[in-house]
Amino acid sequence: MGVADSVVPFGPRWQRARRVARLAAIGAGASAAAYVATAGVLLGQARQARRTIPMAEAPPPRCDGVYGAKFTGEPLTMVVLGDSSAAGYGVHRRRETPGALLATGLSRRTQRPVRLHRFAVVGAISAVLRHQVEAALECRPDIAVILIGGNDVTNRTPPALAVRYLVDAVRALRAAGCEVVVGTCPDLGAIRPIQPPLRWLARRWSRQLAAAQTLGVVEAGGWTVSLGDLLGPRFAAEPTRMFAWDRFHPSAEGYAVAAAAMLPTVLSALGTGQERRAAAAPGQGVRSLPEAAQEAARHAGTEVSGAQVRGRDHGPAGRWAQLRRRAFFGVGSVPQSGTATDSPTVEGLA
């Protein structure tokens, strides 16, 4: 998720909606009047949230480089695409960014160096993924990690449009032979400056987009990991630890939690995760993709990928999908301030 420019839909569409609401209130009596009053509350909360959440003042640290340089073999190439949550806005050291955390974990578990390129941009919406993909393909990546969706929610991008841009990005990467893992839209209902009832709507919009992202990404040949409900409760319980200074983006510890949730899927997408062959635990297994997408949106840390049943990709209810709930892989301890190195060629977290 990126810097919150807005948290309800503004512009011509929202202005038209307000005009329609005012006209409806004249003829519909108390119910429509109550709706307009609610809309006024949401507008007021949106303005307050924008005043409370600071704007980005500095870019996140660059994390490009080779991780695990001590290992031998051909380096794996990883690219990180998306918005400020992918770029690591809110931390000050490169080793604390999601890209560095994932590259470190991947290097350690494959015993190979990992060359990391970050193309994620603060404030990005799904529409800009096309430009990031074009740049990323020049690196001939083995694996792409995409974190996107928060800004689409705060700007009220129609979910179908946001997902279409994301699917186009996944298809372009897959056509080039790159595996793709998408961390779906985070739970914006955990953001403290956003108050009820706007918080409830933000949570609903986030879950709807996350489910739609899962449907599109898996159909396009990618993997997804649901992040919303995974981080939301911990962020709400420990806001001073899990949030950065702006109370909107994750802190170093918050990013470490997200990276730990995604690393097993990154390994599996590359065919190096031993847990792929493990028996499914209760509540997991193969089901239709629409069912798996809804299940993943409701439960934290759930991985969804394509599957086959009797040699077929599709069944009566649509594409088959494998749903798994992973045990987190540690990506290393979070360094204390002043103790981390900024060199991208070190292995990473101690």
N, C-alpha and C positions, 0 to 999 in steps of 0.2 A: 504494500500500500504506500502511496506517496503522500506528499503534503496536501492537506485538505483544502483545496480552493473553494469547494462548496460541498454541502452535505444534503441538499435537496435540489431538485431540478430547477434551474433558472433558465432565462432566455425565452425565446418566442413560444416554445411549447408550454412552459410553465405559466407564462403570461396569459396565453389562450385559456389554459385550464382555470386560472383564477377568474377570468371574465365569464367563462361558462358557469363556474360555481356561483358567482354573484347573480347571474340571470336565473339560475335554478332556485336560488334562495327566495326570489320574489314570488315564484309560483308554488314552491314546495313546502313553505312554512318552516316549522321549527327544525325538521331534520336537516334540510339544506343549510339553514342558518348555523346549526351546530357544526356541520362539515366545514363551513367557511371559518368558523371560530377555531376549529382544529388546525386548519391550514395556516391561520395566523400564528398559532402557537409554534408550529413547525418552522415557519419563516423566522420567527424570533429566535428560536433555538439554533437555527442554522447560522444566523448572524453572530450569536454569542459564541458558538463553537469556533467560527472563523477568527474571532477576536482572541479566543483563548489559546488556540493551537498556533504556535509561532510558524512563520514561513521559513523555508530553507535559507540558511545564511551561508553555508559553505558546502561544497561537494563532498560526498563520502570518500574515504581513502581509497586509492587505487590498490587493487589486489592482484593485478596481472603478474604472472611470473611462473617459475617452475617450482613445484612443491615436491618434496621427497627426492631431491637431487642426488642423495646418496645411493638410491636404488639404481640398479642396472636395467637395461632393456629399453625398448622404444617407448617414449612418453605417450601417455593417453592425453588427448586434447579435450578439454572441457570448456564450454562457453556458458556464460550466465546472462540471461536476457530478462527484461521486464522493467519493473518500476523501482522505486526507492527501497522497497523491502528486499529486492534482489541485489541492489547496489550496495546495501549496508548503511544507508543513511541513519545517523544516530550514534554511531561508534566513531572512534578516533584512530584506531590502529587497524591496519590491513588484516592482521591475523584474526580480528574479531568479526570480519565480514562473512556473510553466508558463503560466498565463493571460496574464500580461503579455508573456512571450516570444512566444507565439502571436499575440496581438493586435498586437504590434509588427511581426512578420513579415507578417501578413495586411495590415496597413495599408500597409506599404511596397510590397508587390507589387500591390495593387489600386489604390494611390494614392487611397484613401478613408479617412476616419476610421473607427475601430472602437470601438464602445461595449461594454465588457466588464462582465459581472456574474458573480461567483463564488458558487456555492451549495454547493460541495464542503465537506465537514465531516471533520475529523480523526476517525479511528476508524470511519468509515461502512462498512457492508456493503451488498450489493446490495439488501437489503430496504428500505433507507431512500431509495432513488432516487425512489420514488413521491412523497415529500414534496418533494424537490428539484425534480422535474419540475413539480409543481403551482406552485411559486414561480417557476420559470423561465418558464413559459408566459405569465405576466403581463407579461413583458418583450417578448413577440412576437419571439423570437430568429430570426435567419437561419441560424445554425449553432450546434450544441451539441457540445462536446467532453467525453467521459466517460472517466475513468480510475478503474477499480474492479476489485476481485478479490482483492487481497492479503489483506485482512482476512477474506474468505470462506475463503481457504485456511488462514490461521492459526487460524480458529475452526472449521474443518472443516465449513462449510456444504455440504450436498450439492450437487454441481455443477449438477444439473438444477434445483434450487430457485433457486440464485443466478442461473442463466441466465434462468429464467422472469421474475424480477424485472427483470433488465436488458432483456429483450425487451419487456416491458410498457412500460418507460420509453422505449425507442426508438420503439415504435409510437405512443405518445402524442405524442411530439415530431414524428414524421413526419406524423401526422394533422393537425397544426397548420401544416404546410408548412415545418418546420425540418429542415435537413440535419443528419445525425448522424455523428460520427466517434468511434469507441471505440478507445482504446489498451488492448489486451487485457492480461490478468494478467501482472505482471512475474515474473521468475525469482527466487523467494525462495531458491533454492539459492545465490545469490551473497552472502547475508547472513552475514558472518563469525561472529557469535555463535552461529549455528546450525551444529553440528558433524555430520559423518557419524556414523551412517547417517541421522540425521534430515534432514540437508541433502539427501541423495539423494531422500528421500521428498518433501520440500518442492518440489524441482525437478520431480519427476514430477507432483505434484498441480497445480503451477502450469501446466505445459504442457497437462495434461488440461483444466483450466478454460479456458485461452486458446483451445484448439481449439473447445470447446463454445460459448464466447462468440462466436467468429467465425461458427459455423453459425447461431446464433440471430439475431445482429445483421444479417447480410446477408439472411437470409430476411425480416427485418422492414423492410428497405429502407435500412439504414445501411451505413457503411464501417468497416473495422477496420484497425488497424496493429499488428503484433506487436512487443512491446517486450522480452520476456523475454530471448532470446538476444542481442539487440542490446546491452543494457546489462550483462548478466551478466559477460562476459569483461573488459570495461573496468573494471567495478567491482572485480573480483577482482584485476586487475593494478595498479590505482591506487586502492586503498581510501581513502587519505588525501585524495585530490583529488575522487573521485567520490561519496564518502559524506559526510553531514553529521556533526556532533559525536556523534550517538547511534549511529553505525555501522549504522543501519537505513534511514534515509531518504536520498535523493540530496542532494548538495551543489548549489550554484549551477551548477557545471559539469555535474553529472549531469543536472539538469533541462534545461540547454541542449541536451545530446545528445538527450534525449527529445523536446524541442520541435522540434529540427531534423528528426527522423525523421517527426514527425506533420504538419508544416506543408505539405508537398506534397500530402498527402491532403486536408487542410482546403481548400486551394485548388481541388483537383479536385472535391471535393464541391460547392463553390459554382460550379463551371463556369468558373473563372478560371485553371486550370492548363494551360499550353500543352503540358506533357508528356503530357496525356491522349491527344493525337493521335500521339504518337511510336510507332514500331514496337516491338513487344515484343522484349526481349532474350532470349537463351537461358535456359531454365528458367522463363520467364514465359508468359503467355497464358491462354486460356480453358480451363477444366476443370470437373469437377463440384465443387459446393461442399464436400462432405465431403473430397474430395482436396485442394482448395485450403486448407481449414482445417487439415488435418494438416501440409501443406507450410509454411504460415505459422507454425505453432507450432514447427517445427524450424529456421526460418531468420529471422534478425533483420530488422527493418525492412520486412517484407513487407506490402503492402497487398492487401486482398481487398474486392471490391465485386461487386454483381450484374452479370450480363451476359446477352446473348441470342445464340442460335445459330439462324440462319434464321428470325428473328422470334419465337422461342420462348424463354421464361424457363427451362423445365425440359426435361431430357433423361432418358434411361433411368436414370441414376444420381442423379437429383435436380436441384436448381436449378443452373443454370450460374453460374459465378463467374469474374471476371477477377482474375488474380493478377499483381501488379507488384512489382518491387524498385526502389525509388526512389533516386536520388541525393539526398543530404541538402541541404536549403536552409539556408544560414546564417541564424541569427536574431540575429546580432550577437555581438560579443565579450563575454565575461563580465567585468564591471567588477571592479576591485580594491576591496578593502575601503576605505570612506571616500570613494570617488570617485563613487558613483552617487547620482542624485537620487531622492527618494521621490515626486515628483509624477507622478500617473497621466496627466496631460495631455501630458507630453513624448512624443516619438516612441518612446523606448525605449532599447535598448542602442546604444552608439556604434559 
